[in-house]
Amino acid sequence: MARMDKVDRLAKIDRLARPDPRAPPLKRLGAGVLDRWRVPMTIALLAILPLALPSKALAVTVLVQGLYAAGFNLLFGYTGLLSFGHAAFFGASAYATGIAMGTFGLNWLAAILVGVVVAGALAAVIGVLAIRTRGIYFAMVTLALAQLVYYVALQASDWTGGENGFRGFTLSVIALPGLKLDFLNPLVKYYVLLVFVGLALWLLSRVLASPFGAAIEAIRENETRARACGFNVDLLKLMSFMLSGLFCGLAGSLYALHLSIVPLGVLGIDTSGLAVMMVLLGGAGTFLGPFVGAFVFLVLEDVLTLWTPHWQLFLGAVFMLCVLYLPKGIWGTLSRGRTTR
């Protein structure tokens, strides 16, 4: 009997993962092509990004923040859980990477691994506490726990540098067998980080295409029905929360290598809010949307700061217009229009 229940559950997950047979053929074909080629398409677009922006440093920031938003999108866009505490994973990983390099003298690859592991462990702890709640209470619990991490970093000034942030580590050269890369060159730095982002996107795509990806989308659509179908909803939420924290942690580690400093603000509420804004701008529940949102937000910020000190007012107006008239986000609206022609 238990075996039959497991088979039935897997069959339900498989049906959820298939395209909707009632959808028009062109829509199914377009959606299938976008899904099949979403990783190489995204990497190809990111590869030409430094050539499209006037500042290579801005391109690096868009790349790293886009990965951060993609990690958040796994929880918010695909699982349907709104968190205001993802700065904890992004910032904790950045601090762990910086401390591993600056204090303990680890090489950059080991430091990245340390940062991701710390982010994953922190996500497991916060996730266990947060998934017991629902709706706005979940968002508030994640916010409160993330603020707790912020104040721990603020008080542990001997390790983190307190208000001044953590300094004293710089990655200048990446030594590979028979090759040395100047990491201080912004263009070289961009393409080195793009390798990590590309691997993360491939892994994220595999996660979303798996039965687990279909199951978390079922939770997003109707949690009660998913529970009635026999899914362990709490476990799936926790796994999604931890995976989201791991991806955000990788982004935080790359961000630390990019800046060669870890400011205290990476743990602040503004960093958590930034992930929400980027995902909503680009399109929640879409693969490319977080990077589109990061591009729009950061480019607008870069341009508006040159025009006015009140740039946040104008950027907030743009965000409200997008939410009102493009509720599915920029890429969510464009991709939907393309597949329904």
C-alpha positions as CSV (number, residue, x, y, z in Angstrom):
1,M,0.0,0.0,0.0
2,A,2.8,2.4,0.9
3,R,4.5,1.6,-2.4
4,M,1.3,2.4,-4.3
5,D,0.9,5.7,-2.5
6,K,4.5,6.6,-3.5
7,V,3.8,5.7,-7.1
8,D,0.6,7.7,-7.2
9,R,2.5,10.7,-5.7
10,L,5.2,10.5,-8.3
11,A,2.7,10.2,-11.1
12,K,1.0,13.4,-9.8
13,I,4.3,15.2,-9.8
14,D,5.0,14.0,-13.3
15,R,1.7,15.4,-14.6
16,L,2.5,18.7,-12.9
17,A,5.8,18.9,-14.7
18,R,4.3,18.3,-18.2
19,P,3.1,21.2,-20.4
20,D,-0.6,21.9,-20.3
21,P,-2.2,19.8,-23.1
22,R,-5.1,22.3,-23.3
23,A,-2.8,25.1,-24.2
24,P,-2.6,26.2,-27.9
25,P,0.1,24.3,-29.9
26,L,2.2,27.5,-30.6
27,K,2.1,28.4,-26.9
28,R,3.3,24.9,-25.9
29,L,6.0,25.0,-28.6
30,G,7.2,28.5,-27.6
31,A,7.3,27.6,-23.9
32,G,9.1,24.4,-24.6
33,V,11.8,26.1,-26.6
34,L,12.3,28.8,-24.0
35,D,12.5,26.2,-21.2
36,R,14.9,23.9,-23.2
37,W,17.3,26.7,-24.1
38,R,16.9,29.0,-21.1
39,V,20.4,28.3,-19.7
40,P,22.4,28.9,-22.8
41,M,20.2,31.8,-23.8
42,T,20.7,33.4,-20.4
43,I,24.4,32.9,-20.4
44,A,24.7,34.2,-24.0
45,L,22.9,37.4,-23.0
46,L,25.0,37.8,-19.9
47,A,28.2,37.2,-22.0
48,I,27.5,40.3,-24.1
49,L,26.4,42.5,-21.1
50,P,29.8,44.1,-20.5
51,L,29.8,45.2,-24.2
52,A,26.4,46.8,-23.8
53,L,27.1,48.8,-20.6
54,P,29.5,51.7,-20.4
55,S,30.9,50.5,-17.1
56,K,32.4,47.1,-16.6
57,A,32.0,47.4,-12.8
58,L,28.3,48.0,-13.3
59,A,28.1,44.8,-15.4
60,V,29.7,42.8,-12.7
61,T,27.2,44.2,-10.1
62,V,24.3,43.3,-12.4
63,L,25.7,39.8,-12.8
64,V,26.1,39.2,-9.1
65,Q,22.9,40.8,-8.0
66,G,21.0,39.0,-10.8
67,L,22.2,35.7,-9.3
68,Y,21.1,36.9,-5.8
69,A,17.7,37.7,-7.2
70,A,17.5,34.3,-9.0
71,G,18.2,32.6,-5.7
72,F,15.4,34.6,-4.0
73,N,13.1,33.9,-7.0
74,L,13.4,30.1,-6.3
75,L,11.6,30.7,-3.0
76,F,9.3,33.6,-3.9
77,G,8.5,33.1,-7.6
78,Y,8.5,29.3,-7.7
79,T,7.5,28.3,-4.2
80,G,5.3,31.2,-3.4
81,L,6.9,32.2,-0.1
82,L,7.8,35.9,0.5
83,S,10.9,36.4,2.6
84,F,12.2,39.7,3.8
85,G,15.4,38.1,5.2
86,H,17.5,36.9,2.3
87,A,20.1,39.6,3.1
88,A,21.2,37.2,5.9
89,F,22.3,34.6,3.4
90,F,23.9,37.0,1.0
91,G,25.7,39.0,3.7
92,A,26.7,36.0,5.9
93,S,28.3,34.3,2.9
94,A,30.1,37.6,1.9
95,Y,31.5,37.9,5.5
96,A,32.4,34.2,5.7
97,T,34.3,34.5,2.4
98,G,36.1,37.7,3.4
99,I,37.1,36.3,6.8
100,A,38.2,33.0,5.4
101,M,40.6,34.9,3.0
102,G,41.6,37.8,5.2
103,T,41.8,36.1,8.6
104,F,42.6,32.5,7.9
105,G,44.4,32.9,4.6
106,L,42.4,30.4,2.6
107,N,42.5,30.5,-1.2
108,W,39.6,32.1,-3.0
109,L,38.0,28.8,-4.1
110,A,38.0,27.4,-0.6
111,A,36.7,30.8,0.7
112,I,33.8,30.7,-1.7
113,L,32.9,27.1,-0.5
114,V,33.1,28.3,3.1
115,G,30.7,31.2,2.3
116,V,28.2,28.9,0.5
117,V,28.3,26.4,3.4
118,V,27.7,29.1,6.0
119,A,24.8,30.5,4.0
120,G,23.3,27.0,3.6
121,A,23.6,26.3,7.4
122,L,22.1,29.6,8.2
123,A,19.2,29.0,5.8
124,A,18.5,25.6,7.4
125,V,18.3,27.3,10.9
126,I,16.1,30.2,9.8
127,G,14.0,27.9,7.5
128,V,13.2,25.5,10.4
129,L,11.9,28.4,12.4
130,A,10.1,30.3,9.6
131,I,8.2,27.5,7.8
132,R,6.1,27.0,10.9
133,T,4.3,30.2,10.0
134,R,2.2,31.3,7.0
135,G,1.7,34.4,4.9
136,I,2.7,37.8,6.3
137,Y,3.9,36.1,9.5
138,F,6.4,34.1,7.5
139,A,7.8,37.4,6.0
140,M,8.0,39.0,9.4
141,V,9.8,36.1,11.0
142,T,12.4,36.0,8.2
143,L,12.8,39.8,8.6
144,A,13.3,39.5,12.4
145,L,15.8,36.7,12.1
146,A,17.7,38.5,9.4
147,Q,17.9,41.6,11.6
148,L,19.2,39.4,14.4
149,V,22.1,38.3,12.1
150,Y,22.7,42.0,11.2
151,Y,23.1,43.0,14.9
152,V,25.3,40.0,15.6
153,A,27.6,41.1,12.8
154,L,27.5,44.7,14.1
155,Q,28.5,43.6,17.7
156,A,31.1,41.1,16.6
157,S,33.4,43.9,15.5
158,D,36.6,42.0,16.2
159,W,35.6,39.5,13.4
160,T,33.5,41.6,11.1
161,G,34.8,45.1,11.5
162,G,31.5,46.4,12.9
163,E,30.2,49.5,11.2
164,N,33.3,49.8,9.0
165,G,32.8,46.5,7.4
166,F,35.4,43.8,6.9
167,R,38.6,44.7,4.9
168,G,42.0,43.2,4.4
169,F,41.5,40.7,1.6
170,T,42.0,41.2,-2.1
171,L,42.0,38.7,-5.0
172,S,44.5,40.1,-7.5
173,V,45.5,37.2,-9.6
174,I,43.8,33.9,-10.4
175,A,46.5,31.2,-11.0
176,L,45.3,28.4,-13.2
177,P,47.5,25.6,-14.7
178,G,49.6,27.4,-17.3
179,L,47.5,30.6,-17.0
180,K,47.3,33.7,-14.8
181,L,44.3,35.9,-14.9
182,D,44.3,39.5,-13.7
183,F,41.3,39.6,-11.5
184,L,41.7,43.4,-11.0
185,N,40.8,43.8,-14.7
186,P,37.0,44.4,-14.6
187,L,36.4,42.5,-17.9
188,V,38.4,39.5,-16.8
189,K,36.7,39.6,-13.4
190,Y,33.3,39.6,-15.1
191,Y,33.9,36.5,-17.2
192,V,35.5,34.6,-14.3
193,L,32.4,35.3,-12.2
194,L,30.2,34.4,-15.2
195,V,31.6,30.9,-15.0
196,F,30.2,30.5,-11.5
197,V,27.0,32.1,-12.4
198,G,26.6,29.9,-15.4
199,L,27.1,26.8,-13.3
200,A,24.6,28.0,-10.8
201,L,22.1,28.7,-13.5
202,W,22.6,25.2,-14.9
203,L,22.0,23.7,-11.5
204,L,19.0,25.9,-10.9
205,S,17.5,24.8,-14.2
206,R,18.0,21.2,-13.3
207,V,16.3,21.8,-9.9
208,L,13.3,23.5,-11.6
209,A,13.0,20.7,-14.2
210,S,13.0,18.0,-11.7
211,P,10.0,16.5,-9.8
212,F,11.0,18.7,-6.9
213,G,10.6,21.8,-9.1
214,A,7.1,20.7,-10.1
215,A,6.2,19.9,-6.5
216,I,7.2,23.4,-5.2
217,E,5.2,25.0,-8.0
218,A,2.2,22.9,-6.9
219,I,2.6,24.3,-3.4
220,R,2.7,27.8,-4.9
221,E,-0.5,27.2,-6.8
222,N,-2.5,25.5,-4.1
223,E,-0.8,24.4,-0.9
224,T,-3.9,22.7,0.5
225,R,-4.3,20.6,-2.6
226,A,-0.6,19.7,-2.6
227,R,-0.9,18.6,1.0
228,A,-4.0,16.6,0.1
229,C,-2.1,14.9,-2.7
230,G,0.3,13.5,-0.1
231,F,3.3,15.9,-0.5
232,N,5.3,16.7,2.6
233,V,4.8,20.4,2.2
234,D,6.8,21.5,5.2
235,L,9.8,19.5,4.0
236,L,9.6,20.8,0.5
237,K,9.4,24.3,1.8
238,L,12.4,23.8,3.9
239,M,14.4,22.3,1.0
240,S,13.4,25.2,-1.2
241,F,14.4,27.7,1.5
242,M,17.8,26.1,1.9
243,L,18.4,25.9,-1.9
244,S,17.5,29.5,-2.2
245,G,19.9,30.4,0.6
246,L,22.7,28.4,-1.1
247,F,22.3,30.3,-4.4
248,C,22.1,33.7,-2.6
249,G,25.2,32.6,-0.6
250,L,27.1,32.0,-3.8
251,A,26.1,35.5,-5.0
252,G,27.3,36.9,-1.7
253,S,30.7,35.2,-2.0
254,L,31.1,36.5,-5.5
255,Y,30.1,40.0,-4.3
256,A,32.8,39.9,-1.6
257,L,35.5,39.0,-4.2
258,H,34.2,41.8,-6.5
259,L,34.4,44.5,-3.9
260,S,37.4,43.3,-1.8
261,I,35.4,44.6,1.2
262,V,32.2,43.5,3.0
263,P,30.2,46.5,4.1
264,L,27.8,46.0,7.0
265,G,24.9,47.0,4.6
266,V,25.0,43.7,2.9
267,L,23.1,42.3,5.9
268,G,20.6,45.2,6.1
269,I,16.9,45.3,5.3
270,D,17.7,47.3,2.1
271,T,19.5,44.3,0.7
272,S,16.5,42.1,1.4
273,G,14.2,44.6,-0.2
274,L,16.5,44.8,-3.3
275,A,15.9,41.2,-4.0
276,V,12.1,41.7,-3.9
277,M,12.2,44.7,-6.2
278,M,14.5,43.0,-8.7
279,V,12.3,39.9,-8.9
280,L,9.1,41.9,-9.2
281,L,10.6,44.2,-11.9
282,G,11.8,41.3,-14.0
283,G,9.1,38.8,-13.4
284,A,8.6,36.4,-10.5
285,G,8.5,32.7,-11.4
286,T,10.5,33.3,-14.7
287,F,14.1,32.1,-15.3
288,L,15.5,35.2,-16.9
289,G,13.3,37.7,-15.0
290,P,15.7,38.2,-12.0
291,F,18.5,39.3,-14.3
292,V,16.2,41.6,-16.3
293,G,15.1,43.1,-13.0
294,A,18.7,43.5,-11.8
295,F,19.6,45.1,-15.1
296,V,16.7,47.6,-15.0
297,F,17.1,48.5,-11.4
298,L,20.8,49.0,-11.3
299,V,21.1,50.8,-14.6
300,L,18.3,53.2,-13.6
301,E,20.0,53.7,-10.3
302,D,23.3,54.4,-12.1
303,V,21.7,56.9,-14.5
304,L,19.4,58.7,-12.0
305,T,22.2,59.3,-9.4
306,L,23.9,61.4,-12.1
307,W,20.9,63.5,-12.6
308,T,19.5,64.1,-9.1
309,P,20.2,63.3,-5.4
310,H,16.5,62.3,-5.1
311,W,17.0,59.3,-7.4
312,Q,15.1,57.0,-5.1
313,L,11.9,59.0,-5.6
314,F,12.0,58.5,-9.4
315,L,13.1,54.9,-9.1
316,G,10.2,54.2,-6.7
317,A,7.8,55.8,-9.2
318,V,9.2,53.5,-12.0
319,F,8.8,50.5,-9.7
320,M,5.1,51.4,-8.9
321,L,4.3,51.8,-12.6
322,C,5.8,48.4,-13.4
323,V,3.8,46.8,-10.6
324,L,0.6,48.5,-11.7
325,Y,0.9,48.0,-15.4
326,L,3.2,45.0,-15.7
327,P,2.1,42.8,-12.8
328,K,4.0,39.8,-14.3
329,G,7.2,41.9,-14.5
330,I,9.0,43.0,-17.6
331,W,10.3,39.7,-18.8
332,G,7.2,37.9,-17.5
333,T,5.0,40.1,-19.8
334,L,7.3,39.8,-22.8
335,S,7.7,36.0,-22.6
336,R,4.0,35.5,-22.1
337,G,3.2,37.7,-25.1
338,R,5.7,35.7,-27.2
339,T,4.3,32.3,-26.4
340,T,0.6,33.3,-26.8
341,R,0.9,34.6,-30.4
